[in-house]
Amino acid sequence: MRTTPLSLTLTTPTLLPPSPSWPGCVRLVCMSDTHGRHRELQVPPGDILIHSGDFTNTGTFSEVQDFDDWLGSLPHRHKVVVPGNHDSVMDQEVRELVKRGEVEVFNEEEVNKW
């Protein structure tokens, strides 16, 4: 079986000054599993920032707010965030299960804030 390489050309408006090495390209910045330590990172420039899970360590609202504040301070024009298993506070269904006592929690004080 012979495979053919996939070629993809994107035509988008320039979001950042063109890179001399790759003119006309969209620059993605991808990260995950920062576990509340996002402020320690030096995030490279790019057009689109993707965080693919576990931006909090224990899933508290204060961690979510801190991450959101930090994310808002970054210059990337587009930002995509996908919550991970540490970020279950983002899921309304999980919060309902906890409130009904169907899921064990380790931080009752945080649950009371919901």
N, C-alpha and C positions, 0 to 999 in steps of 0.2 A: 504494500500500500504506500503510495506516495502522498506526502502532505504538502500543501501549499501554505507558505507563510501568510498570515493575515496582515493586510495593509489597511490602515485607517487614516483618513485625512479629515481633520476637524477644521472647519472654517468658522471662527468666532471672532468677535471684536477683540482687539488687544486689551488685555486687562492690566498687564504690567508692561513696562518698557521691554521691547523684544530682547531676548537673550542672544548675544552674538554667536553663541554656539548652536542654538536651535531656534532660528527665527520662525515666528508664526505658531509656536507650540503653546499649548495650555499646560501650565505647571501645577501639578498636584502635590500637596503636602499631606502625607498620611501618617497617622499615629494611633496608638491604642494603649490601653493598660497603664495610664499615667497615675492612677490610684491616688488622686489628690496632690500629686507632686508636679502638676503642670507649670506652676510658676518657676520651677527650677530649670525649665527647658529653654533652649535658644531655638526658636522656631524659624526655619528658613522662609524666605519670601516665596510666594506662590500665588496662583490665581484662585485655587480651590483648596480649602483645608478640610480634611476628612478625619474625624476622630471615631474610631470604630469600637468603642466600648470600654467600660471600666474607667471612667474619668473620676469616679469617687472611690474612696477606700471602704467606707462603711455605709454609704448610701444615705447620708443625712441631708436634710434640706439645706443646711448651711454649706455643705460641700458642693451641692448643686449650684447654689447661688454664687459661691466663689468661682466655680468653673465658668459659669455664665458671664460673670463680670470680666474674668480674664479673657474669655473667648471674644467678648465684645471689644476688647482693647486691641485685638490683632487686626492687621491691615488687609487680610485676605478678603476679597470681594464676596466670595461665596463660601459658606461653611456648612458642612453636613455632620451631624452628630447622631450616632447610633448607640443607644444605651446598652450596656452589658449587664451581666448578672450582678455586679456590685452596685449597679445603678437602678435597682428594682423600685426605688421610691418614685421613679418616673412612670411606673406602670400602675394605673388606677386599679386594675384587677388585683394586683398583688396587695395594694393597700387595703382593699376590701377584704381579702382573705385574712390579712393580719388582724384587722378590726374584729372580724368574726371569730378569731382565735383558732383558725384552721392552719395557721403557719406559726411556728415558733420564732420569736424574735429575741434579740439579745440586748436591745436598747429600748426599754419601755418608755423612757422619757421622750425619745424621738418620736415614737408612735403617737404619743399624746399631742404632738404638734400637727398631726395630720388632720 
